[in-house]
Amino acid sequence: MRPKVLLVEDSTSLAILYKQYVKDEPMTFSMWKLGEKQKRSLSAMCLSSSF
């Protein structure tokens, strides 16, 4: 099973840089720009432990 990585980054350019850095790693990589909707989703994910 591939590990899941969630990157929460306000800077789009940094998020792209990070994604390029790990592109060949065996992981599922998701990026979010932090906003109110994402904060609520992240809280829900942490509470349900499904992430």
N, C-alpha and C positions, 0 to 999 in steps of 0.2 A: 504494500500500500504506500502510495506516495505521500509524503508529508505535505500539509497545507500551510502556506505562508500568506498572511494578510498584511499588506503594507498600507499604512494610513499616513499620507503625506500631503501637505498643503501645496508644496511646490511641484508643479507638473514636470518641470525639467529634471528635478532630482528623482522623481518617481520613475521617469523613463531611464535615467542613468542606472538606478538600482535594478530595474527589470533587466536591462542589458547585461549587467554584471552577473546575474544569476541565471541567465537564459538557458544555459546548458546543464544546469543542476536538475536532478530528478525530483522535482517538487511541483505542486500546483501552486501557482503564484497569482494572487489577486491584489489589485490596487484600488484604493478609495481615496478620494479627496475628502478631507474631514469637513463635514457640514452637519446641520441638525439631523437630517434624515439618516445619515450614516452613523451618527452617535447613537441614535435610537436603535438602529439595526445591530450595531456592535454590542450594545447593552443586552439586547434580546438574545444574540448568539452566545454571549458569555453566560447568561443565566440558564440557557437551555443546554449548554455544554455540547452542542452538536457540531461545533467547529473544530 
